[in-house]
Amino acid sequence: MTAVALKDVTKVFPDGTVAVDNVNFDVSPGEFMVLLGPSGCGKSTLLRMIAGLEGATSGAILLDGEVANEMSPRERGVAMVFQDFALYPHMTVADNIGFPLRLSGVEPAARSEQVAQVASALGIGDVLERKPAQLSGGQRQRVAMGRAIVRRPGLFLMDEPLSNLDSGLRAELRAEISGLVRELGVTCVYVTHDQAEALTMADRVAILRRGVLQDVGTPTQVYGRPATLYVAAFLGSPRMNLLEAEVYVNLDRHVALHLGDQALYLPWNDVRARHVAHFHGERIIVGVRAEALIPVASAGAGDVLQGRVRYLEHHGHETLAFLDIGATAVIVDEMAGQVTPVSTMQQGLRRLVNRFTGRGGGGGSDDDVATHVTSRRGGPRDSRVFGDGGRHHRRPAELAVRLAPYPALSHGAPLSVRVRLEALHFFDERGKRIDVGWR
């Protein structure tokens, strides 16, 4: 039996906003499920529906196999930790933690014992007599967690509980939260927009975009084999390199992926080649992460790209080099609200460069970042819609490559990289993964 099951759950607000759109997933008993996505994608609304604080417009929410749509929050037996702590300012830490027990009629002696045990486990046993105003942000969050834990609920719901804390404390508390939840053996649904939290803490991750479920899987699955272009673009730092490629098939030899003036050759014995071959003469999107690019001394046969360094980012433990390889990048807008062919900043910078270099008035068409491409079948093809994959626009590619710290490279230096072909990802124009047998 699953602890939580969502069946075709939809939430439409009175103004017509679709916050959650036909979402389906299950959470197993004892599982740590993370709902991940940008602000406004519907993840908190989904959590509130599970808690009973919002009603579903349609679909069914099941808790331990029982339909819970008409249950009150109290009847659902869940404990929720909010982003803003929601502590009672006039109560001490001990009273805040023990408040649910007091409502349940637990005797004062037993209540004090349970509060002391939980506070000790959370490292706040020495501040039980303080008021919330006398605590740090991390201590307040521990109190909020203690109030949820002391009830021994069957289901924890956590709505971005660490977003108001500094980065160092977030890293410390996320390790504590995941360890404590697993030690208690309780089911947890955790909402965050931080991919590091999701990939670190989760047993499985559910990724949302504009209320639509994009992918569900273990952190390894969603990162290593993303189901949609949107997931591929959302996860990873630096983000996955997404390049527009023209497909040409040489039967029984390879599938050529033309990236501008260069090409990669996918061997015919690669199981994915058959799927990609269906797009002969068309354009697809090829994704490759920085860790799948290896600097080499010279060109190879069909698996090496050559470029020049546009700029370097030094991060102490590594350097990221961004290469101009003469290809076209595809940029996925997170919320897909509208297509922006060139950002206002890019346009302004281009006009400024043109003004000082004498390249003419700054009102040109910006052909190198045009939002329309020509289909291999003839005629213009508007590239604004990728379906569930997210909207996109195009610009010259800057291929991100991981290098050793402070390499002996400078702006404009040539660099060749070997591409691990087995690590390539393929998406169609709607943002769906091409190699359908992907997991």
Order of alpha helices (4+ residues) and beta strands (2+ residues): beta-beta-beta-alpha-beta-beta-alpha-beta-alpha-alpha-alpha-beta-alpha-beta-alpha-beta-beta-alpha-alpha-beta-beta-beta-alpha-beta-beta-beta-beta-beta-alpha-beta-beta-beta-beta-beta-beta
